[in-house]
Amino acid sequence: MKYYISDLHFFHENMIGQMDHRDFESLDAMHAHMIDRWNSKVRKNDETVILGDFSFGKAPETEEILKALHGKKYMVIGNHDRFLSDKKFDTSLFKWIEPYKEIKDDKRRVILSHYPIICYKGQFHKDDKGNAKTYMLYGHVHNTCDEALVNKFIHITRNTIRPGFENPEEGRIPCQMINCFCMFSDYTPLTLDEWIALDEKRRAGMSLDI
């Protein structure tokens, strides 16, 4: 299986007390929960793409976390992944480390970036049933005002008809941008289909007010 998740922020205490207000008494408690949630889902031969901001810690302590997590791991670089700048960090703990990546997942193109890309490659592409053929998975914005702005853009884009189409539905833009923020999934890596379902459920009750 292939999974995705973003912005775990191991060793980043501000995620508890300030930015995310995560409901943990300490970093140790947060780490234990995140490791448990990961390992309850991911098995030895599964693959997990981390969409940036995995760890705010130093190289040795981040290596210990990676060794405790099941499966094969792939890294999209985030702005807080300072451990990657340490030349002593064991890069073999990841199958690849990239700032941007395009992969295939069950015949669908997946755009991988830490930062949301509002005009991503293939955003107009649909299959013969009208379903999106390309998905843009991102992180970085957590559940902040920036995410609210991205959500407004998604709503506007999905309701925009490109000119030149006799059938309006053919000109509709799928705009499948999905924030794989770890708190949306209770710190559990999810498959693309699981993220799609969770995103649809989240949008069903979403307010576009900021």
GISUL-V134698 format. One record per pair of residues at least 4 apart in sequence whose ideal C-beta (glycine too) atoms are under 7 Angstrom apart, sorted by the first residue. I is the first residue (numbers start at 1). J is the second residue. D is the distance in Angstrom with one decimal. If there is no record, write none. Layout:
<<I,J,D> <I,J,D>>
This chain:
<<1,46,4.7> <1,191,6.1> <2,47,4.8> <2,105,5.8> <2,191,6.5> <3,42,6.2> <3,46,6.4> <3,47,6.9> <3,48,4.4> <3,189,3.5> <3,190,6.0> <3,191,5.9> <4,49,4.9> <4,51,6.5> <4,137,5.6> <4,180,4.9> <4,189,6.4> <4,190,6.4> <4,192,6.8> <4,195,6.2> <5,48,6.6> <5,50,6.2> <5,51,7.0> <5,180,5.6> <5,182,5.4> <5,185,6.9> <5,189,4.3> <6,50,7.0> <6,51,3.6> <6,52,6.0> <6,53,6.9> <6,139,2.8> <6,180,4.3> <6,181,5.7> <6,182,6.3> <7,52,6.9> <7,53,4.5> <7,139,4.7> <7,142,6.0> <7,181,5.5> <7,182,5.6> <8,34,5.8> <8,54,5.6> <8,182,5.1> <8,187,6.9> <9,15,4.7> <9,53,5.6> <9,56,5.9> <9,80,6.8> <10,31,6.1> <10,54,6.5> <10,55,4.1> <10,56,6.9> <10,57,5.8> <10,62,6.8> <10,65,5.3> <11,27,6.5> <11,55,5.7> <11,56,4.7> <11,57,3.2> <11,61,6.5> <12,56,3.7> <12,80,6.8> <13,17,6.5> <13,27,5.7> <14,18,4.6> <14,19,5.4> <15,19,5.7> <15,20,4.6> <15,22,5.3> <16,22,4.9> <16,24,5.4> <16,30,6.4> <19,142,6.8> <20,142,6.0> <20,183,6.3> <22,30,6.1> <24,29,4.4> <24,30,4.0> <24,33,6.8> <25,29,5.1> <27,31,6.0> <28,32,6.3> <29,33,6.5> <30,34,6.2> <31,35,6.1> <32,36,6.2> <33,37,6.2> <33,187,6.4> <34,38,6.3> <34,187,4.6> <35,39,6.1> <35,68,5.5> <35,69,6.5> <36,40,6.1> <37,186,6.1> <37,187,4.3> <37,188,4.6> <38,42,5.6> <38,69,5.2> <38,70,6.8> <38,188,7.0> <38,189,6.2> <39,69,6.7> <39,70,5.0> <41,188,5.3> <41,189,5.9> <42,46,4.7> <42,48,5.8> <42,70,4.4> <42,71,4.2> <42,189,5.8> <43,70,6.0> <43,71,6.4> <44,70,6.1> <44,71,6.4> <46,70,7.0> <46,71,4.1> <47,71,6.4> <47,72,4.8> <47,74,6.6> <48,71,5.4> <48,73,5.5> <48,74,7.0> <48,189,4.8> <49,74,4.6> <49,76,6.7> <49,112,6.1> <50,54,4.9> <50,73,6.4> <50,74,6.8> <50,75,5.4> <50,76,6.6> <51,76,5.0> <51,112,6.4> <51,114,5.7> <51,137,6.0> <51,138,6.4> <51,139,4.2> <51,180,5.4> <52,76,5.2> <52,77,6.1> <52,78,2.5> <52,81,6.6> <52,114,3.1> <52,139,5.0> <52,140,6.4> <53,78,3.6> <53,79,6.9> <53,80,4.5> <53,81,6.3> <53,114,6.9> <53,139,6.4> <54,75,6.8> <54,78,7.0> <54,81,5.9> <55,62,4.2> <55,65,6.4> <55,81,6.5> <55,83,5.6> <56,80,5.3> <56,82,6.9> <57,61,4.5> <57,62,4.8> <57,83,6.3> <58,62,6.7> <58,83,6.2> <59,63,6.3> <59,83,4.6> <59,86,3.9> <59,88,5.7> <59,89,4.0> <60,64,6.9> <61,65,6.9> <62,66,6.4> <62,83,4.3> <63,67,6.3> <63,89,6.9> <63,90,5.6> <63,93,6.3> <64,68,6.5> <65,69,6.7> <66,73,6.5> <66,93,4.5> <69,73,6.8> <72,95,5.4> <73,93,6.7> <73,94,5.3> <73,95,6.8> <74,94,6.1> <74,95,5.2> <74,96,5.5> <75,94,4.4> <75,97,4.4> <76,98,6.1> <76,101,6.2> <76,112,5.1> <76,113,6.5> <76,114,5.5> <77,81,5.7> <77,84,6.4> <77,97,6.5> <77,98,7.0> <77,99,4.8> <77,114,6.5> <78,114,4.3> <78,139,6.7> <78,140,6.7> <79,114,7.0> <83,89,5.5> <84,89,6.3> <84,97,6.8> <91,97,6.2> <100,112,6.8> <100,113,5.2> <101,112,4.3> <102,109,6.2> <102,111,5.8> <103,110,5.2> <103,112,6.6> <104,108,6.9> <104,109,6.4> <105,110,5.0> <105,192,4.9> <108,133,5.9> <108,134,6.8> <108,135,6.2> <108,192,7.0> <109,122,5.4> <109,133,6.4> <109,134,4.4> <110,135,5.2> <110,137,6.1> <110,192,6.6> <111,117,6.6> <111,120,4.9> <111,121,6.2> <111,134,6.6> <111,135,6.9> <111,136,4.4> <111,137,6.8> <112,137,5.7> <113,117,5.5> <113,138,5.5> <114,138,6.8> <114,139,5.4> <114,140,5.1> <115,138,6.2> <115,140,5.1> <116,138,4.2> <116,140,6.9> <116,141,6.5> <116,150,5.1> <116,177,6.1> <117,136,5.7> <117,138,7.0> <118,153,5.5> <119,123,6.8> <120,136,4.2> <122,133,6.6> <122,134,3.4> <123,134,6.2> <123,173,6.4> <123,174,6.9> <123,175,6.1> <124,173,6.1> <125,133,4.2> <125,134,5.3> <126,130,5.3> <126,131,6.1> <126,132,6.1> <126,133,6.1> <126,174,6.1> <127,131,5.1> <127,133,5.5> <130,169,6.8> <132,174,3.7> <132,176,4.4> <134,176,6.8> <135,176,4.6> <135,178,6.3> <135,192,6.5> <136,176,6.5> <136,177,4.6> <137,178,5.4> <137,180,5.3> <138,177,6.6> <138,179,6.0> <139,179,6.8> <139,180,5.9> <139,181,6.2> <141,146,4.0> <141,147,4.3> <141,150,6.3> <141,179,6.6> <142,147,6.6> <142,181,5.5> <143,147,5.5> <143,181,6.2> <143,183,6.6> <145,149,6.6> <145,210,5.9> <146,150,6.6> <147,151,6.3> <147,179,6.0> <148,152,6.7> <148,210,4.7> <149,153,6.7> <150,154,6.4> <150,177,6.7> <151,155,6.4> <151,206,6.3> <151,208,6.4> <152,156,6.3> <152,208,5.4> <153,157,6.0> <154,158,6.2> <154,175,5.3> <154,177,5.6> <155,159,6.5> <155,208,5.8> <156,160,6.3> <157,173,5.2> <157,175,4.1> <158,173,6.4> <158,175,5.0> <160,173,5.9> <161,165,6.9> <161,168,4.9> <161,171,4.5> <161,172,5.9> <162,171,4.1> <162,173,6.6> <165,170,4.6> <165,171,3.3> <168,172,6.7> <178,195,5.2> <178,196,6.9> <178,199,4.8> <179,184,6.9> <180,195,6.0> <182,187,4.8> <184,198,6.4> <184,202,6.7> <185,190,5.2> <185,198,6.5> <190,194,3.7> <190,195,4.9> <190,198,6.7> <192,196,6.3> <193,197,6.4> <194,198,6.2> <195,199,6.0> <196,200,6.5> <197,201,6.4> <198,202,6.2> <199,203,6.3> <200,204,6.6> <202,206,6.2>>
